[in-house]
Amino acid sequence: MMEISEMPLEEARSITRRRMVREYGENLLQRRKERGITMIELFERTGVTCKEIADVERGAADLTEDQKWRISKFLRRQKII
């Protein structure tokens, strides 16, 4: 397998972006579960739909910077259970 540093720039950027999207989704799921927050509650507090949340958590989609900011702001105010 070729190292990312050996790949053409565009291919390396694409792989890096997919990794970042996947890691963001994994982190979101972990933080949401730690705080006992359902997708419905997250939707009600942030306006990010349950489908968008589910897609992000499994690494299949990304959110806009605004959506990420709203989720981050909400999660920071929630206590870990």
PEGIJO-V6215 format. One record per residue. N is the residue number from 1. PHI is phi in degrees with one decimal (NA if undefined). NEAR is the number of other ideal C-beta (glycine too) atoms within 12 Angstrom. D_LAST is the distance of its C-alpha to the last C-alpha in whole Angstrom. Layout:
BEGIN
n={N	N}
phi={PHI	PHI}
near={NEAR	NEAR}
d_last={D_LAST	D_LAST}
END
This chain:
BEGIN
n={1	2	3	4	5	6	7	8	9	10	11	12	13	14	15	16	17	18	19	20	21	22	23	24	25	26	27	28	29	30	31	32	33	34	35	36	37	38	39	40	41	42	43	44	45	46	47	48	49	50	51	52	53	54	55	56	57	58	59	60	61	62	63	64	65	66	67	68	69	70	71	72	73	74	75	76	77	78	79	80	81}
phi={NA	-75.8	-68.8	-59.6	-69.1	-94.8	-83.9	-59.1	-53.8	-63.4	-65.9	-63.6	-62.5	-62.7	-65.4	-61.6	-62.7	-61.7	-63.1	-62.5	-62.7	-62.5	-66.4	-60.8	-62.7	-62.0	-65.5	-61.4	-59.1	-60.8	-63.8	-63.7	-66.4	-58.2	-98.3	66.8	-99.5	-83.2	-61.6	-63.8	-63.3	-61.8	-60.3	-62.0	-88.3	-121.8	83.2	-84.2	-66.2	-60.2	-62.9	-62.0	-62.0	-60.9	-61.5	-67.4	-64.1	-98.4	79.5	-91.8	-155.0	-118.4	-108.4	-73.8	-60.2	-63.5	-62.7	-61.7	-63.3	-62.6	-65.2	-59.3	-60.0	-66.5	-65.4	-63.1	-85.7	-97.9	-81.8	-79.6	-97.8}
near={6	10	9	17	11	11	15	12	12	10	16	17	14	15	21	17	17	19	17	19	24	22	18	29	28	18	21	36	26	16	25	33	19	15	22	14	27	17	24	16	19	34	22	16	23	31	19	34	18	19	16	26	36	23	23	33	30	18	21	17	22	24	29	15	11	13	25	24	16	23	36	23	17	25	29	14	14	22	11	14	10}
d_last={42	42	40	39	41	44	43	45	43	42	41	39	37	36	34	33	31	30	28	27	26	24	22	21	20	18	16	15	14	12	10	10	9	6	5	7	10	13	16	18	16	16	20	20	18	20	23	23	24	22	25	24	21	22	25	23	20	23	25	28	28	27	26	28	27	26	24	22	22	21	18	17	18	15	12	13	13	9	6	4	0}
END
